[in-house]
């Protein structure tokens, strides 16, 4: 398989899997509904209206800016992936950048389109291609569902700032696109000398 084909297939398959899971959750779960798979793994439907980990970002104007920034970042990642395909690198580097690209595109799809194709999920299951959408173009919410509360308990008092408080590890809820980006970054860290070489060795495709 050529590097270009590997990159394209990785991006396409990752985006399709991301969107199938998100649409399934959105059309089968009410907001905050969850299914306990194991004590340490739950499918918990929530929506992210801002940046990663649910951070808000300046209301509607901030949301629009963030979405546009992500689109610009995707263009830069595409250029990075295209140039990397023609360099002498381990195929894992190609997969890493492709996963980061797929993750970024997956969440952009939510942000750009979900507000105009779904109605809201408050106390009910959302309808796909609703006549009464919950938002507008570029102001959709990102769907999250994977929750891994690996440990819950009271932290020791000697820990600064949070000692004596109830704590959950891992408390953040994420989606496949977020996982792609994380895996991609880890792979780039492992193969950092090839991903960010001092000398650019190119190959002929």
N, C-alpha and C positions, 0 to 999 in steps of 0.2 A: 504494500500500500504506500502510495506517495505521501509525502509530508502534507501537501495541500489537501489531499483527500482525507487524511487523518484529521486535519484541523477542521475541515468543513463538517465531517460526520460528527466529530466531538461536539461542536457548537450546536448543530441541528438536533441531535439526539438529546443533549442536555436541556435545551430550551423546551423541546416537546415534553420531556418528562416533567420539567418544572411546571409548565402550564397545565398539563393534565392533572397533576396532583392539586394544584391551586384551585382549578375550576371544580374539581370533585369536592374538595373541602368547602368551597364557597357555596356550592349547590346542594350540600348534604348536611351542613352544620349551621346552627345558629351561632351568633357571636358569643364567644366564651364557652361554648359547648366543648366537651372533651371526651375522649375514649382512653381508658387506661389499658395500655398494652402490657406493660409491666409496671411495678412500683416506681422504677427509675426511668420509664419511657412512656410519654403520653402524647396523644394527638390532641392538641388544644388549639382551637381556632381563635385567632386574634388578628387584628389588622394594624399595620404600622402606617401612621399618617405623616411620618416625617423621615428622619434619617435612621440609621441602624440602631437597634436596641430600643426603638420607640421614641427617640429623642425628637422633640418638636423643633421646627425651624421656621419661625417668622410668619406663621399663618399662610394664607393662600399665595401671597407674593413670594414668600420664602419657599413654599412647595414648588411653585413654578420655576423659580431660579434653580432649585436643587435638581428638578427633572431635566431642565435644559443643560445644566452642568454635567449630568450623567450622560446625556446624549453626546456632548462634546467629548467626554472621556471615552465613550464607546468608539468614536471615530479614531481617537488616538490609539486605542488598544488594537483596532483593526489594522492600523498602519504598523504597529509594533509586531503583531502576529505575521503580517505579510512579509516584513523584512526578516523576521526570525526564520521563516520557512526556508529562506535562501542561504542560511548560515549553517556551518557545521556544528550542530548541537544534538544532544540526546533528544529523542522523540518525546521524552517526558516533559521537556521544556515547551514543545509545541502544544502538548495536551494541557499543560498548566496555563498558558496564555489563553488557549481556547476556552478552558473552563472559566477563567476570569471574565472573558468576553461574554460567554453564555450567561453567567450569573448577573452581570450588569444589564444585559438585554432583557433577561427574565423579569427583573424588578422594574425596568423601564416600561415593559408592557403593562404591568399592573398600574403604574403611576399614570401612564398616558391614557389607557383605554378602559380600565375597570370601572371608572366613574360614570361612563356612558353606556356600558353594556350590562351592568348589574344594578338591581335595587339594593336597599340596605339589608343588613343581616341582624338587626336588633329584634330579638325575641322571635325570630323566624328564619327560615332558610331562604337565601336570596334566589332570585330568578335570573337566568341568563337571557340576555337580549330583552330586558324589561322595558315596558312602556313608561316606566317611572323611575329612571336611573337616579342613583343617590348623589351623583356629582357631575362634573363637567370634564371636557377634554383636558388632559394634563394635570388633573386634580384627583386621580384615583388613589385608592389605598392599597398598600402592598399586603398580600395575604401571607400570614405566618402560621405554622402549625406544629413544628417539631419541638417538643419540650422534654428535656432530660434532667429532672430534679434528682441528681445522683445522690445528694446528701442534704438532709435538712436537720437543723439543730441549733442550739444556743451556742454562740461563740464564747470562748474563754474570756474572762474579764480583763486579762492582761493585754489583749489585742487592742491597739490604739483605735479610737473613734467608733469602732463597731463592736467592741467587746461587750458581752452580756446580751446582745441582741440576737433575735432569730435570723438565721441565714440559710439560704438555699443555694446549693452548688449543683448544677449549673442553672441559673434562674432565667436565662434569656430564651425566648421562643424565636425560632428561625424557620426559614423555608429552604427548598432545594437550591435556589439561586445563591443564597448566602453560603450554603455548604460548598458549592462549586468554587466560589471566590476564596474561601478559606483553604480548600484543598489545593487550589492553584497557587496561592501564596506559599503554602508549605512546600510544594514541589519546587517552586522557584528558589526558596531558601536552600533546599537540599542541593539543587543544581545551579547555585548562584554563579559559579565561575563560568558556566556555559551560557547562562541566561544574560549575564552582564560581563562579557569578555572584554579584555583590554585591547585585543586585536580582533578585528572582524574578518573571519575566514568564511568566504562564500562558496557555495556549491552550485553546480548547474542542475537545474531541474529537467 
